């Protein structure tokens, strides 16, 4: 912007001594909080917009001062970090600095003020422009935080920024699956029934609802389930959720129950790794519970004995397998008892 162009011009002519005076101010003792916040904002904003005249060492120096007890308020620190993140050149350096991720993600969606929520989401949004950083955001429960903010905040600029952030997260497979699985669609759809002053926000809400709904349909696709089966490696995700099974259980009848037979094959294959065994047990249990002929079809596969073996496995790597095998066996037996009650 034009105001930062002035700094650019003065830096290029060597007419401005900027970094050291402000750093000296921030490092001084008993600094007034208002002054500390404004000094940190100005220094970070100039670095973020005119990064050419600063070094990695300069940025690390600012972060060190910000993240120690230097007189800045919590919002002041978050705002300064956000300003620094505006520089793509330093973004990864800033993210990797100890304490930065905690500063950004310690926000409490239900309790924190709208200004703090906004700055938190703004910082995450800036991070989302770096693919490598974004791929690690799942470790910080970013989707849950965004969903909670969408559910509890009714500040327009906070909601708008959350929607913009979601748009950046959707292209990343793991984050997209989490968006679908955590029910973000419902949280976004609910926003349409709120009263907003800006009518354009309704269009943004509907657009994001449409984008997430498309992903829900794609992830509910039975063909996707079959493709995973063909790899011989199953992993927890939306296509193994109760929602998926409720919508697709009858599709397992296709091709003479081919998918069900593949599941049985994975259970009896001695080379199947533990997570796949656990997911296969879970899915067989879901089939038994939800399909009208579930128990009968599973009985025809002759896998009950194998499930019992897995349930009693002493292999340390099979802890999850034992749990899922037990649950699967319980579902099979539950249906058996229900059949006996019906016969009586």
Buried (B, 14 or more C-beta within 10 A) or exposed (E): EEEEEEBBEBBEEEEBEBBEEBBEBBBEEEBEEEBBBBBBBBBBBBBBBBBEBBEEEBBBBBBBBBBEEBBBEBBBBBBBBBBBBBBEEBBEBBBEBEBBBEBBBEBEBEEBEBBBBBBBBBBBBBBBEBEEBBEBBBEBBBBBBBBBBBBBBEBBBBBBBBBBBBBBBBEBEBBBBBBBBBBBBEBBBEBEEEEBEEEEBEEBBBEBBEBBBEBBEEBBBBEBBBEBBEEBEBEBBBBBBEBBBEBBBEBBBEEEBEBBBBBBBBBEEEEBBBBBBBBBBBBBBBBBBBBEEBBEBBBEBEBBEBBEEBBEBEEEEBEBBBBBBBBBBEBBEBBEEEEEEEEE
